[in-house]
């Protein structure tokens, strides 16, 4: 017979949901801040290039972003394997998505 304690499972799920919610909210806030910083930096580059103060190699800049995307996909695979525990993983994931959506 399967020994499952509903109290422990509920606490694991709830704890994972709370931690996931906080991390999801924080992740979205950091992503917004990074988008603003990167956007401002690209606007500054474009302005300086239009004033002929600076020459920007846009092809090399884009290649760096593609490389960062490949690295991020590797990290996501690692994250999926870490969340393999069902009760904590389900709670964390649902909390993260709720926190990210509300952020």
N, C-alpha and C positions, 0 to 999 in steps of 0.2 A: 504494500500500500504506500502511496505517496504521502510523505509527511510535509505538508505545507502549512505554515503558520500565517493566517491572514493578517495578524497584527504586524508581524515583521515585514511581510510583503507590502502592506500598506505604508509602513514607515519608510521603507526603501523607495517605493514609488513616490511618495510625498516629498521626501528629501531630495530625490533626483529632480523632481519637478521644480522645487524652489531654487535649487542651484542652477538648473537649466534656465529658468526664467530670468534670474539675475544676470547670468552670462549672456543670454540672448539679448537682453536690453542693453547691456554694456557693449556688446559687439556691434549692435546697430548704431549706437552713439559714436563709437570709434570710427566706424565705416563712414558715417556722415562727415565727421571731422576730417578724415583723410581725403574724402572726395572734395571738400572745400579747399584744403591745402593744395592738393594736386591740380585742381582746376585753376586756382590763383597762380600757381607756378607756371602752368602751361600758357595762361594769358600773358604773364610777364615775359615768358620766352617769345611769344608771338609778337608782342609789342616791341621788345628789344630787337627782334629780327627785322621788323618793319622799319625801324629807325636806323638799320644797318650798323647797330652797335655789336651785334652778336650773330653768329651763324649757327643754326641748329640743324643737326643731321637727324631729320625726323624718322628716317628708315631705321637707324640704330636705336633710337628711342622706342620705337614700336617693337623692335625685336626683343628688347629687354622686357617689355610688358608681356609678350607671348611666353618668354621663358619663365616669368613669374607665375603665369597661369598654369603651366605644366607642373611647377613645384607645388602649387596649391592643390592640384589634383592628387599628387602623391600624399600630401598631408591629410586629405579627406579620406583616402583609403585607410590610413593609419587610425584615424578617428573612428571609422566604422568598426574596425576590429576591437577597439577599446570599449565600444558601447555594446558589446555582444551579450552582456548580462541583461536578461530580459526585464526584470522589474526596475532596476536602477536606470537602465538604458531607455525604457519606454517613458519613465517619469522625466528623465533629463531631456529627452527629445521633445516631448510635449511642452514642458516648461520653457525650453529654449525657443521653440517656435512661437509660443504665446508672448514671451518677453520680447522677442525680436519684432513681432508684429505690432506690439503696443509701443515699442520704443520709437 
